[in-house]
Amino acid sequence: MISTLAIAALAVAPIGVAAPIGAQEAVESAAPRAPDLTIAGEPLVRIGALDGPLEYIFGEVAGAVRMDDGSIVVVDEQSHNVRRYDADGQHLWTSGREGDGPGEYRGLRLLRNCPGAAITVFDWVQDRITQLDLDGNVVDTRALHASGVRPYGEPACSADGHLVFTPWPEDRRSVLERTVGEQWRWRMSLRYALGDGVTVLRSGIPGAERTRVSATSSRPSTSLSDRDA
C-alpha cells in the first residue's frame, strides 16, 4: 500500500525514486496531519516507489516536515520508522523499528517545532516522546504517563518547552451509565506539561458528540439528529 502525502516540498506517490520538479512558492501547514497538506500548486519533490529500495516505499505516512536546510523528515507508521531525505528527495537515513525499546515504536506521530532536538516523535501507543538528532540518533526518550500525561490526540510543542495536550475526556467513563443509542457530549480539558509537572489551562471544554452503540463502546455522532440540545 502506498500512502499519498503532499506537504510543502514533499509528495509521497508511486512515481519512482526522487524526481525534482521545479521551484514553487509554498507555505508550511501548521499541522502535519491536517487536511490542507497540499499547499503548493505542484510539489517541489516527489518521493515514492511501487517497488524497489525499501527506503522509497511507504505504507502509512503519519506526518512529514521540511527542515531548515530543505531536507524532509517523514514518519511511516506501517514501517515503524522515521526517514530523512535531502532537498532533492534522496534518502539520507532511516531510524526506528517496531518494538518497545529506545528508538522503537508502536505508533508514530511527528511533532513540529519542539525545542531541545531536531526531530521529535510521539508514540501514541506507548505514550512516549522520542527525540532524534539530524543523523537519526536517539538523544532522549520520555514516557509521558509517569508524569500524568495521557494525550487523547496528538500533543503539540510550544516555543517555551511546554508540551500542550488534551487528555482523555473528563467524563469518558460515563459511557457505561448511558443506554444504547443515547447521545451526549464529552467534556475535555487543555493542559501543558513541563518536566514532571502538569498544569490545567482550561477544563470543561465541550468536546466530541458521542453515541453509545454497545454495552462498552461509543462512536462520534455524525448526523444532526445525534446532537443533544
PADOPA-864179 format. One record per residue: z, y, x of N, C-alpha, C in turn; residue in three letters. Coordinates in Angstrom, 3 decimals. Atoms other than C-alpha are relative to their C-alpha. Last residue first. Example, Ala and Ser with C-alpha at 12.3 -4.5 7.8 and 13.67 -1.06 7.14 Angstrom:
<sites>
SITE     n_c3     n_c2     n_c1    ca_c3    ca_c2    ca_c1     c_c3     c_c2     c_c1 rest
SITE   -0.060   -1.190   -0.820    7.140   -1.060   13.670    0.730    1.090   -0.770  SER
SITE    0.000   -1.190    0.890    7.800   -4.500   12.300    0.000    1.200    0.900  ALA
</sites>
This chain:
<sites>
SITE     n_c3     n_c2     n_c1    ca_c3    ca_c2    ca_c1     c_c3     c_c2     c_c1 rest
SITE   -0.028   -1.394    0.444   22.689   20.181  -29.891    0.840    0.843    0.922  ALA
SITE   -1.144   -0.303    0.833   22.004   16.969  -28.012    0.031    1.484   -0.337  ASP
SITE   -0.865   -1.080   -0.449   18.527   16.198  -26.820    1.149    0.230   -0.972  ARG
SITE   -1.125    0.517   -0.775   17.023   12.790  -27.438    1.027    1.085    0.284  ASP
SITE   -0.954    0.625    0.898   14.801   14.023  -30.289    1.211   -0.551    0.729  SER
SITE   -0.802   -1.016    0.646   13.093   16.387  -27.893    1.053   -0.598   -0.911  LEU
SITE    0.642   -0.642    1.151   11.962   13.441  -25.846    0.918    1.026   -0.623  SER
SITE    1.359   -0.461   -0.294   12.671   12.075  -22.372   -0.688    0.693   -1.158  THR
SITE    0.625   -0.252    1.294   16.415   11.425  -22.218   -1.346    0.661    0.227  SER
SITE    0.218   -1.406    0.350   17.247   10.093  -18.767   -0.638    0.104   -1.372  PRO
SITE    1.235   -0.515   -0.575   18.425    6.478  -18.849   -0.112    1.482   -0.317  ARG
SITE    0.569   -1.113    0.744   21.704    4.662  -19.475   -1.286    0.428    0.691  SER
SITE    0.964   -0.898   -0.634   23.300    1.395  -18.396   -0.466    1.095   -0.940  SER
SITE   -0.420   -0.472   -1.329   26.249   -0.967  -18.929   -0.926    1.030    0.609  THR
SITE   -1.456   -0.043   -0.135   26.259   -2.044  -22.589    0.437    0.631    1.310  ALA
SITE   -0.603    1.333    0.037   22.617   -1.121  -22.993    1.502    0.155    0.188  SER
SITE    1.003    0.987    0.413   20.305    1.854  -23.511    0.542   -1.422   -0.028  VAL
SITE   -0.502    1.330   -0.328   22.692    4.812  -23.426   -0.971   -1.044   -0.548  ARG
SITE   -0.059    0.851    1.179   20.636    7.994  -23.495    0.523   -1.360    0.425  THR
SITE    0.064    1.450   -0.116   21.104   10.727  -20.908    0.020   -0.677   -1.365  ARG
SITE   -0.264    0.560    1.319   20.468   14.458  -20.571   -0.249   -1.504    0.063  GLU
SITE    1.049    0.731    0.698   20.648   15.468  -16.921    0.460   -0.463   -1.374  ALA
SITE    0.927    0.807   -0.778   23.113   18.096  -15.767   -1.014   -0.696   -0.882  GLY
SITE    0.744    0.934    0.850   25.078   20.946  -17.283   -1.053   -0.735    0.819  PRO
SITE    1.389   -0.433    0.175   27.228   22.402  -14.461   -0.719   -1.000   -0.917  ILE
SITE    0.346   -0.108    1.404   30.935   21.669  -14.979   -1.410    0.464   -0.270  GLY
SITE   -0.087    1.257    0.743   31.849   22.406  -11.386   -0.388    0.235   -1.448  SER
SITE    0.011   -0.196    1.450   30.993   25.132   -8.876    0.048   -1.365   -0.665  ARG
SITE    0.522   -1.334    0.238   31.383   25.619   -5.134   -0.011    0.322   -1.498  LEU
SITE    0.752   -0.075    1.246   33.656   22.620   -4.632   -0.440    1.445   -0.204  VAL
SITE   -0.368   -1.110    0.876   34.704   22.383   -0.968   -0.891   -0.007   -1.232  THR
SITE    0.961   -0.185    1.086   34.653   19.222    1.139    0.518    1.097   -0.911  VAL
SITE   -0.416   -0.682    1.219   36.390   18.924    4.510   -1.126    0.148   -1.006  GLY
SITE   -0.619    0.956    0.915   35.891   16.342    7.255    0.415    0.629   -1.322  ASP
SITE   -0.983    0.846   -0.667   33.422   18.403    9.251    0.533   -1.020   -0.985  GLY
SITE    0.044   -0.419   -1.399   31.724   20.829    6.904    1.105   -0.751    0.727  LEU
SITE   -0.859    0.720   -0.942   30.883   19.662    3.412   -0.214    0.550    1.398  ALA
SITE    0.499    0.036   -1.376   29.492   21.627    0.515    1.033   -0.654    0.893  TYR
SITE   -1.018   -0.012   -1.043   29.805   21.140   -3.203   -0.640    0.147    1.374  ARG
SITE    0.674   -0.337   -1.252   27.871   21.663   -6.442    1.065    0.169    1.073  LEU
SITE   -0.642   -1.040   -0.801   29.196   19.961   -9.584   -0.833    0.223    1.263  SER
SITE    0.142    0.118   -1.445   27.606   17.982  -12.408    0.852    1.055    0.709  MET
SITE   -0.540   -1.212   -0.602   28.259   17.334  -16.088    0.044   -0.200    1.508  ARG
SITE   -0.889    0.119   -1.158   26.031   14.716  -17.690    0.511    1.377    0.420  TRP
SITE    0.435   -0.689   -1.216   24.553   15.466  -21.101    1.037   -0.194    1.105  ARG
SITE   -0.962   -0.985   -0.470   24.831   13.173  -24.110   -0.522    0.610    1.283  TRP
SITE    0.423   -0.934   -1.049   22.708   10.858  -26.199    1.136    0.950    0.380  GLN
SITE   -0.651   -1.319    0.012   23.781    7.770  -28.158   -0.498    0.845    1.167  GLU
SITE    0.812   -0.983    0.696   21.268    4.930  -28.475    0.599    1.389   -0.030  GLY
SITE    1.401    0.105   -0.386   23.756    2.209  -27.541   -0.830    0.940   -0.869  VAL
SITE    0.736    1.061    0.671   27.262    3.465  -28.296   -1.454   -0.003    0.470  THR
SITE    0.998   -0.444    0.953   29.323    5.502  -25.851   -0.751   -1.186   -0.603  ARG
SITE   -0.687   -0.359    1.236   32.603    4.793  -24.058   -0.979    0.373   -1.104  GLU
SITE   -0.613    1.205    0.561   30.996    2.885  -21.183    0.689    0.274   -1.335  LEU
SITE    1.050    0.806    0.610   28.714    5.846  -20.500    0.586   -1.231   -0.682  VAL
SITE   -0.092   -0.068    1.454   31.863    7.913  -19.942   -1.110   -0.773   -0.696  SER
SITE   -0.651    1.186    0.539   31.987    6.698  -16.356    0.025   -0.004   -1.532  ARG
SITE    0.930    1.120    0.027   29.417    9.323  -15.327    0.620   -1.231   -0.660  ARG
SITE   -0.366    0.825    1.145   31.739   12.169  -16.313   -0.908   -1.222   -0.120  ASP
SITE   -1.442    0.033    0.201   31.825   14.078  -13.020    0.409   -0.953   -1.119  GLU
SITE   -0.509   -0.801    1.125   28.242   13.232  -12.179    1.487   -0.211   -0.241  PRO
SITE    0.219    0.707    1.253   27.641   11.685   -8.734    0.674    0.764   -1.140  TRP
SITE   -0.509    1.372    0.041   27.865   14.330   -6.063   -0.378   -0.695   -1.302  PRO
SITE   -0.502    0.249    1.345   25.567   17.356   -5.762    0.503   -1.432   -0.030  THR
SITE    0.401    1.178    0.756   25.107   18.363   -2.144    0.563    0.038   -1.419  PHE
SITE   -0.131   -0.331    1.414   25.271   21.118    0.443   -0.517   -1.173   -0.818  VAL
SITE    0.843    0.932    0.725   25.876   20.054    4.047    0.255    0.238   -1.483  LEU
SITE   -0.523    0.711    1.158   27.276   23.078    5.816   -1.040   -0.972   -0.554  HIS
SITE   -0.503    1.321   -0.334   26.037   23.952    9.289    0.622   -0.763   -1.138  GLY
SITE   -1.273   -0.082   -0.708   25.637   27.723    8.997    0.628   -1.368    0.256  ASP
SITE    0.167   -0.505   -1.358   21.922   27.551    8.176    1.297    0.020    0.793  ALA
SITE   -0.018   -1.460   -0.036   22.498   25.348    5.154   -0.025    0.455    1.451  SER
SITE   -0.729   -0.669   -1.083   21.428   21.735    5.046   -0.068    1.501   -0.176  CYS
SITE    0.803   -1.005   -0.698   20.465   19.853    1.892    0.865    0.652    1.063  ALA
SITE   -0.728   -1.181   -0.457   21.751   16.697    0.245   -0.961    0.974    0.671  PRO
SITE    0.105   -0.294   -1.417   19.359   14.386   -1.624    0.856    1.207    0.359  GLU
SITE    1.379   -0.131   -0.445   20.451   13.102   -4.990   -0.025    0.223    1.500  GLY
SITE    0.735    0.666    1.068   23.807   11.822   -6.248   -1.494    0.025    0.310  TYR
SITE    1.027   -0.750    0.734   25.431   12.708   -2.939   -0.659   -0.837   -1.080  PRO
SITE    0.889    1.009    0.563   28.597   10.800   -2.018   -1.067    0.713   -0.827  ARG
SITE    1.313   -0.508    0.364   30.714   12.923    0.332   -0.868   -1.154   -0.488  VAL
SITE    0.086   -0.249    1.426   34.400   12.040    0.385   -1.314    0.558   -0.475  GLY
SITE   -0.538   -1.328    0.295   34.887   12.416    4.131   -0.182    0.372   -1.466  SER
SITE   -1.310   -0.111   -0.641   34.505    8.709    4.950    0.654    1.353   -0.273  ALA
SITE   -1.047    0.403    0.952   31.703    8.533    2.364    1.393    0.106    0.596  HIS
SITE   -0.502   -1.081    0.840   29.472   10.604    4.645    1.161   -0.407   -0.885  LEU
SITE   -0.142    0.547    1.349   28.954    8.091    7.441    0.661    1.050   -0.887  ALA
SITE   -1.261   -0.294    0.695   27.859   10.045   10.499   -0.023   -0.568   -1.408  ARG
SITE    0.073    0.623    1.316   25.252    9.300   13.156    1.360    0.154   -0.656  THR
SITE   -1.239    0.041    0.769   24.576   11.349   16.275   -0.262   -0.728   -1.311  ASP
SITE   -1.006   -0.819   -0.684   22.059   11.685   19.103    1.320    0.021   -0.755  VAL
SITE   -1.126   -0.333    0.856   19.693    8.893   18.087    1.033    0.786    0.799  VAL
SITE   -1.267    0.635   -0.355   16.590    9.029   20.287    1.111    0.454   -0.953  ASN
SITE   -0.326    1.085    0.914   13.256    9.888   18.671    1.289   -0.726    0.312  GLY
SITE    0.564    1.237   -0.520   11.920   11.938   21.578    0.334   -1.204   -0.878  ASP
SITE    1.446   -0.055    0.122   12.447   15.236   19.767   -0.700   -1.217    0.569  LEU
SITE    0.606   -1.045   -0.817   16.129   14.405   19.288   -1.519   -0.086   -0.112  ASP
SITE    0.859    0.449   -1.087   17.439   12.418   16.345   -0.441    1.193    0.836  LEU
SITE    0.713   -1.072   -0.684   20.303   12.990   13.901   -0.756   -0.570    1.196  GLN
SITE    0.358    0.324   -1.378   21.462   10.357   11.422   -0.806    1.149    0.581  THR
SITE    0.870   -0.974   -0.667   23.341   11.109    8.184   -0.262   -0.474    1.431  ILE
SITE   -0.215   -0.298   -1.415   24.804    8.246    6.170   -1.050    0.980    0.517  ARG
SITE   -0.737   -1.264    0.077   25.303    7.312    2.518    0.330    0.498    1.408  ASP
SITE   -1.230    0.123   -0.779   24.258    3.710    3.272    0.828    1.282   -0.001  GLN
SITE   -0.622    1.280    0.331   21.630    3.594    0.514    1.351   -0.126    0.701  VAL
SITE   -0.634   -0.102    1.309   20.763    7.300    0.676    0.638   -1.315   -0.433  TRP
SITE    0.130    1.352    0.540   20.120    7.183    4.423    0.748   -0.040   -1.321  ASP
SITE   -1.083    0.436    0.868   19.679   10.886    5.229   -0.327   -1.387   -0.517  PHE
SITE    0.383    0.846    1.129   17.528   11.995    8.134    1.248   -0.444   -0.748  VAL
SITE   -1.146    0.527    0.735   17.908   14.877   10.569   -0.493   -0.805   -1.185  THR
SITE    0.410    0.764    1.170   15.387   15.838   13.263    1.255   -0.585   -0.659  ILE
SITE    1.384   -0.296    0.341   15.715   18.480   15.992   -0.410   -0.653   -1.310  ALA
SITE    0.926    1.038   -0.446   19.493   18.338   16.045   -1.408    0.364   -0.447  ALA
SITE   -0.630    0.988   -0.870   22.506   20.626   15.676   -0.912   -1.097    0.501  GLY
SITE   -0.388   -0.406   -1.341   21.439   22.714   12.694    0.571   -1.166    0.795  PRO
SITE   -1.412    0.287   -0.234   19.606   21.162    9.737    0.370    0.389    1.432  CYS
SITE   -0.717   -1.145   -0.577   16.323   22.891    8.926    1.493   -0.242    0.174  ASN
SITE    0.695   -1.116   -0.643   14.938   20.206    6.613    0.990    1.036    0.542  ARG
SITE   -0.609   -1.289    0.306   16.271   16.799    5.641   -0.641    1.088    0.848  LEU
SITE    0.090   -0.908   -1.141   14.078   13.694    5.650    0.545    1.361   -0.408  LEU
SITE    0.435   -1.313    0.433   15.046   10.941    3.227    0.036    0.914    1.224  ARG
SITE    0.295   -1.134   -0.867   15.300    7.263    4.061   -0.407    1.239   -0.785  LEU
SITE    0.740   -0.969    0.814   16.862    4.139    2.557   -0.184    1.255    0.830  GLY
SITE    0.266    0.726    1.239   18.162    1.028    4.296   -0.799    0.868   -0.976  ARG
SITE   -0.061   -0.639    1.309   18.111    2.411    7.835   -0.226   -0.997   -1.123  TYR
SITE    0.560    0.935    0.967   18.676    1.560   11.484    0.263    0.528   -1.406  GLU
SITE    1.446   -0.010   -0.102   19.173    4.148   14.232   -0.692   -1.007   -0.890  GLY
SITE    0.517   -1.327   -0.350   22.838    3.246   14.541   -1.519   -0.046    0.196  PRO
SITE   -0.518   -0.600   -1.227   23.453   -0.133   12.891   -0.543    1.399    0.233  GLY
SITE   -1.210   -0.777    0.261   22.935   -1.195    9.268    0.553    0.712    1.229  ASP
SITE   -1.273    0.514   -0.477   19.421   -2.586    9.290    1.132    0.964   -0.264  GLY
SITE   -0.929    0.343    1.063   15.725   -1.933    8.711    1.279   -0.587    0.586  GLU
SITE    0.370    1.262    0.629   14.007   -0.246   11.639    1.012   -0.279   -1.100  ARG
SITE   -0.709    0.566    1.140   14.133    3.043   13.491   -0.575   -1.316   -0.480  GLY
SITE   -1.418    0.272   -0.209   12.082    5.285   15.768    0.593   -0.587   -1.274  SER
SITE   -0.599    0.517    1.232    8.303    5.526   16.111    1.441   -0.369    0.299  THR
SITE   -1.032    1.039   -0.026    6.705    7.633   18.810    0.399   -0.417   -1.405  TRP
SITE   -0.829   -0.217   -1.185    3.888   10.009   19.750    1.072   -1.073    0.119  LEU
SITE   -1.352    0.546    0.054    1.085    9.086   17.336    0.731    0.209    1.316  HIS
SITE   -0.140    1.169   -0.854   -1.940   11.389   17.468    1.465   -0.454    0.039  GLN
SITE   -0.187    1.224    0.745   -2.307   13.688   14.467    0.103   -1.257    0.829  GLY
SITE    1.311    0.567    0.315   -3.822   16.667   16.264    0.102   -1.325   -0.750  ASP
SITE    0.679   -0.909    0.915   -0.543   18.619   16.181   -1.383   -0.488   -0.392  ALA
SITE    0.245   -1.327   -0.560    1.285   15.650   17.709   -0.830    0.818   -0.991  ASP
SITE    1.393   -0.134   -0.421    2.658   12.807   15.610   -0.194    1.390    0.586  TYR
SITE    0.420   -1.348   -0.375    6.269   11.737   15.097   -1.426   -0.050    0.534  ARG
SITE    1.117   -0.079   -0.944    7.463    8.709   13.198   -0.331    1.454    0.294  ARG
SITE    0.367   -1.405   -0.149   10.757    7.820   11.486   -1.110    0.054    1.039  VAL
SITE    0.068   -0.668   -1.293   11.322    4.250   10.349   -0.410    1.462   -0.122  ASN
SITE   -1.330   -0.366   -0.488   12.395    1.983    7.514   -0.059    0.676    1.372  HIS
SITE   -0.111    0.493   -1.376    8.895    0.518    7.089    1.353    0.308    0.626  SER
SITE    0.312    1.417    0.017    8.998    0.896    3.298    0.147   -0.627    1.377  GLN
SITE   -1.129    0.761    0.519   10.842    4.198    3.530   -0.286   -1.501   -0.018  GLU
SITE    0.606    1.020    0.848    8.344    5.853    5.829    1.098   -0.934   -0.475  ASP
SITE   -0.863    1.159    0.220    9.655    9.083    7.340   -0.684   -0.924   -0.996  VAL
SITE    0.147    0.686    1.276    7.134   11.533    8.801    1.037   -1.110   -0.084  VAL
SITE   -0.952    1.100    0.116    7.536   14.097   11.581   -0.093   -0.563   -1.409  VAL
SITE   -0.311    0.387    1.367    4.558   16.322   12.416    0.931   -1.203    0.024  ILE
SITE   -0.059    1.441    0.211    3.899   18.242   15.638    0.534   -0.299   -1.401  SER
SITE    1.157    0.485    0.725    2.959   21.910   15.416   -0.020   -1.498   -0.214  GLY
SITE    1.125    0.162   -0.925    5.344   23.052   18.137   -1.252   -0.528   -0.683  ASP
SITE    0.411   -1.300   -0.534    7.813   24.452   15.587   -1.201   -0.101    0.926  ASP
SITE   -0.928   -0.576   -0.951    7.954   21.116   13.750   -0.559    1.312    0.550  MET
SITE    0.686   -0.468   -1.200    5.993   20.233   10.625    1.010    0.690    0.900  ARG
SITE   -0.180   -1.405   -0.358    7.889   18.220    8.025   -0.803    0.296    1.259  VAL
SITE    0.694   -0.402   -1.224    7.290   14.966    6.173    0.266    1.476    0.243  ALA
SITE   -0.173   -1.377   -0.447    9.110   13.050    3.471   -0.763    0.263    1.275  GLY
SITE   -1.123   -0.604    0.713    9.531    9.684    1.740    0.271    1.429    0.458  ALA
SITE   -0.410   -1.227   -0.686    6.177    8.150    2.680    1.073    0.692   -0.837  VAL
SITE   -0.595   -0.911    0.977    6.033    4.681    1.168    0.545    1.216    0.736  GLU
SITE   -0.312    0.741    1.211    3.878    2.072    2.943    0.527    0.897   -1.095  GLY
SITE   -1.176   -0.431    0.734    2.136    3.932    5.742    0.176   -0.840   -1.257  PHE
SITE   -0.028    0.596    1.333   -0.283    2.602    8.360    1.314    0.367   -0.675  ILE
SITE    0.813   -0.816    0.884   -1.017    4.793   11.390   -0.077   -0.566   -1.419  TYR
SITE   -0.530   -1.370    0.006    1.809    3.482   13.606   -0.822    0.933   -0.886  GLU
SITE   -1.041   -0.176    1.007    0.829   -0.048   12.573    0.511    1.434   -0.073  LEU
SITE   -1.332   -0.150   -0.588   -2.405    0.121   14.562    1.055    0.316   -1.060  PRO
SITE    0.003   -0.477   -1.371   -5.383   -1.044   12.472    1.409    0.103    0.544  GLY
SITE   -0.420    1.034   -0.934   -5.722   -1.324    8.725   -0.122    0.570    1.409  ASP
SITE   -0.152    1.188    0.833   -6.071    0.963    5.729    0.435   -1.189    0.839  LEU
SITE    1.002    1.046   -0.173   -5.417    3.922    8.004    0.272   -1.132   -0.974  ALA
SITE   -0.134    1.158    0.854   -3.527    7.213    7.954   -1.116   -1.000    0.232  GLY
SITE   -0.582    1.120   -0.743   -3.235   10.686    9.400    0.112   -1.168   -0.962  ILE
SITE   -0.174    1.189    0.808   -5.361   13.616    8.269    0.517   -1.130    0.894  ARG
SITE    0.097    1.262   -0.726   -4.933   16.995    9.915    0.174   -1.136   -0.997  VAL
SITE    0.382   -0.301   -1.376   -5.349   20.568    8.703   -0.251   -1.270    0.792  LEU
SITE   -0.986    0.290   -1.048   -5.306   19.536    5.060   -0.543    0.353    1.376  PRO
SITE    0.312    1.274   -0.633   -7.666   21.341    2.697    1.049   -0.254    1.062  GLU
SITE    1.209    0.432    0.670   -6.924   24.143    0.258   -0.492   -1.340    0.513  GLY
SITE    1.161   -0.610   -0.618   -3.404   24.316    1.620   -1.233   -0.528   -0.710  ALA
SITE   -0.186   -1.449   -0.091   -0.060   23.720   -0.066   -1.073    0.675    0.829  ILE
SITE    1.342   -0.405   -0.408   -0.250   20.173   -1.357   -0.046    1.518    0.006  THR
SITE    0.194    0.298   -1.411    3.478   19.378   -1.399   -1.396    0.354    0.488  LEU
SITE    0.972   -0.941   -0.552    3.934   21.180   -4.706   -0.270   -0.238    1.484  ASP
SITE    1.371    0.235    0.479    5.531   18.212   -6.487   -1.041    0.892    0.646  PRO
SITE    0.316   -0.716    1.226    8.670   18.472   -4.288   -1.442   -0.243   -0.433  ALA
SITE    0.472    0.950    1.011    9.516   15.758   -1.767   -0.381    0.674   -1.314  ARG
SITE    0.980    0.965   -0.487    9.765   17.919    1.388   -0.546   -0.940   -1.062  PRO
SITE   -0.583    1.327    0.201   11.443   20.800   -0.476   -1.022   -1.056    0.399  ALA
SITE   -1.438   -0.061   -0.233   10.804   24.421    0.559    0.658   -1.370   -0.093  ALA
SITE   -0.741    0.249    1.227    7.073   23.838    0.921    1.494    0.002    0.310  SER
SITE   -0.836    1.193    0.145    5.636   25.366    4.050    0.621   -0.081   -1.386  GLU
SITE   -1.385   -0.438    0.148    2.856   27.949    3.702    0.842   -1.230   -0.255  VAL
SITE   -0.883    0.832    0.820   -0.611   27.110    4.976    1.392    0.606   -0.026  ALA
SITE   -1.276   -0.678    0.162   -3.606   29.013    6.315    0.870   -0.825   -0.922  GLU
SITE   -0.191   -0.511    1.344   -6.278   26.561    7.305    1.324    0.749   -0.029  GLN
SITE   -1.154   -0.847    0.295   -7.614   25.641   10.720   -0.015    0.462   -1.449  ALA
SITE    0.265   -1.412   -0.227  -10.051   22.772   10.957    1.148    0.841   -0.498  GLY
SITE    0.970   -0.534    0.947  -10.397   19.133   10.045   -0.337    1.457    0.293  ILE
SITE   -0.177   -1.432    0.215   -8.669   17.088   12.742   -1.113    0.560   -0.883  PRO
SITE    1.279   -0.691    0.025   -9.075   13.316   12.198    0.215    1.470   -0.279  ALA
SITE    0.012   -1.448   -0.161   -6.142   11.102   13.093   -1.360    0.668    0.074  ALA
SITE   -0.949   -0.649   -0.888   -6.867    7.385   12.742   -0.326    1.469    0.119  VAL
SITE    0.119    0.291   -1.418   -8.783    6.092    9.765    0.987    0.802    0.804  GLY
SITE    1.280   -0.488   -0.503   -9.343    7.510    6.281   -0.190   -0.332    1.469  ILE
SITE    0.696    1.092   -0.670   -6.679    5.822    4.181   -1.355    0.416    0.533  PRO
SITE    1.037    0.554    0.849   -4.573    8.913    3.468   -0.772   -1.060    0.752  ALA
SITE   -0.006    1.422   -0.280   -1.499   10.702    4.781   -0.980   -0.642   -0.974  VAL
SITE    0.393    0.779    1.169   -2.304   14.386    4.703   -0.034   -1.447    0.414  ALA
SITE    0.015    1.452    0.037   -0.476   16.686    7.062   -0.577   -0.521   -1.301  LEU
SITE    1.090    0.476   -0.841   -0.703   20.260    8.276   -0.179   -1.493   -0.085  ALA
SITE    0.396   -0.914   -1.062    1.322   21.832    5.465   -1.180   -0.562    0.756  ALA
SITE   -1.050   -0.992   -0.258    2.273   18.816    3.402   -0.397    0.825    1.200  ILE
SITE    0.556   -1.184   -0.641   -0.136   16.427    1.756    1.121    0.995    0.179  ALA
SITE   -0.890   -1.143   -0.107    1.041   12.907    1.003   -0.746    1.139    0.644  LEU
SITE    0.776   -1.215   -0.220   -0.704    9.762   -0.092    0.939    1.181   -0.025  THR
SITE   -0.504   -1.177    0.692    1.100    6.455    0.315   -0.891    1.183    0.311  SER
SITE    0.081   -1.226   -0.778   -0.948    3.438    1.339    0.533    1.143   -0.843  ILE
SITE    0.000   -1.193    0.851    0.000    0.000    0.000    0.000    1.235    0.881  MET
</sites>
